[in-house]
Amino acid sequence: IFGLYAFFQMRVSIEELEHFFDQNHENVDKVKQMDSTVYVRFLDTKSADNFLFLPYSKFKGVKFDRMDVLSFLQRKTEIQQRSISEFLIGTVRLPFDEYDFKIELSGFSSKKTDELASKEYFATMLNIELKEVSELFEDQLWGPISSKDKKFKLFLGMKCDGSKAIDLVQLWNSKGTICA
């Protein structure tokens, strides 16, 4: 299990990181790096806890933060969680993957956090009944378009057939709907 992540404010090679953890901490199994975030897998929970609960940690004289991966992932969007999980352990199947048809809409300035709010939004914007919207999509995932923008994209898991999914996209596009 990748027990924690460490955040480094410097460019460091993976070889330097592996050497640091090998020389300074017990039972390190694997070290991985994604941007400035370092993921460390220990062979046992006790070793991970020992590292995680040190009073402080330094690399080349610079202090860095530590956090267990579960807590770290809870602060991320579902899309970011998936990306990080796949980086650490390989392809992960999510319930959202089970949909044959998925639609991605981009440019939202805010997330409509619950499914009912999203369905009400679509019913209003497309001028159709809430019941009809509920027959079209069943699940949703929100994700940032980029870390710099405050814009979001929405993935819809369609429970209707492909032709109805296409009809929804065409209706959305014909309305010239601006995502808000």
N, C-alpha and C positions, 0 to 999 in steps of 0.2 A: 504494500500500500504506500502511495506517496503520502507521507504523513504531514508535510508542511510545505509552505512556500517561503522564500526569502526574497526581499526586494532590494536590488542593488541599484544605486544611483550612478553607476559607472559602467563603461564597456569592459567586459571581462571575457576572456576566452573560456570555452567549456573545459579545456585542459587545466587551466588555472583553478577553476572551480572544483573540478574532480580532485585535483591535488590538495587543495585546501580542506575539503571535507574528509578525504582519506587520511590526512595527517592530523586533523584536529578533532575528529568525532568518530565514535564507535559505530560499527555495524551499518555503515552507509552502503546501500546496494546500488543506487543509481542516482545520477544528477542530470537534470535536463534544464535547458534554458529556453525561454520564449520571450523575446525582447529583453526587458530588464528584470523579468521575473524568473526566479530559479526555483525549480521543484526538486526536492530531495526525497528519495525513498530509502527508508531504513529497513533492516531485516526484521526488526521487532518493534513493538509499540513502546517498550521501555526506553529504547535508544532514541526514538523519535520524541518522546516526552522529555527525556533528559535535555535534548537540544532545544526543544520548544520552550522549556521553562528556565533556561539559563537567565541570569539577571540581565545580561545584555550580550550582544554578539557583534563582532567586528571582523571585517575583511580588509586587509591592507590598511588598517588604521581607521576605516570608515565604518560607523555603526550601521546596521541594517535591521529592518523589522522582520519578524517571523510570525507566521500564523498557520494554523492547521488548514488543510486544503478544503475541508467541508465548510468551515466558516468563510474562507476566501471565496468559494464558489457561490455561497448564498448571497454575496454582494454583487454578483454578476447577473446579466440577463440570461435567459434560457439559451440563446444563441451563443453567447460567450461561454457559458457552462459547457455546451456541447463541443465547441472548438477546443477548449482546454482539456476536456476529458478525452477527446480523440487524440490530442497531442500526447497525453500521458499514457493512455492504455489502448489506443487503437479505436476502430470504428465502434460507435455506440448506437444501438437501435433505440429510438424513442417512439412512444405511441404515435406521435405526429407522422412518423415515417410510414405508417400503415395506410395512409390515405393515398388513393390512386391519383387524385387530382388535388393540386395545391396552387394557390394563387398568391403572388407577392405584390403588395401595393406599397409604394414608397412615398416619402415626403411629408409624413405626419409630423406636426410640431409638438404633439404630446401623445402619450399612450392612453388609450381607453382601457383601464386596467382589468376590468372584468368583462366576461363574455357578453353579458346582457347589454352593457353600455355600448359595446362594439356593434351588436346586432341592432340596437335602437338607432345608432348613428347611421348605419347602412340603410335602414328602413327610411329614415328621414331624408338622407342625401339622395337616395334613388327613387323616393316617392312610391315605395311599395310597402305592403303590410309586414309587420314584424313576424307573423307566422310564416310568410313566404321566405323571408330572410333565414329564419330558423330551419327551414327545409333545405337551404342551400349549403350552409357551412356549419360545422360542428365544433371545430377546435381552432385555436389561434395561438400564434407565437409572436411576440414583439421583439424587435432587436434594433440597435442603433445602426444608422447608415454608416456613420464613421464616428470615431471617438472625438473628433473636433466639432462636428455639427450637432446641433440640438434637434436633429431630425430623426424620425424613426421609420422603420418599415414593418409591415404587418404581413404575416404569412397566415393564410386561411386554409384549413383542412376541409376540403369539400366533401360533403356526404351525398351530393347529387351526381348525376352522370356527367360526362365530359361536355356534352352539348349545353347543358344548363350552366356549367362553369364558364364556358365561353360566352354564353348569353349575359352572364353577370359582368364579365369583363367588358363586353361591348356596351352594355347599359351604363356602366361606370364611366367608360371613355366618352360615350355620347353625351353625357351630362356635363362634360368638361369639369368634372368634380375636382375641386382643390382640396387636398388632404389638409385637415386642420386638427 
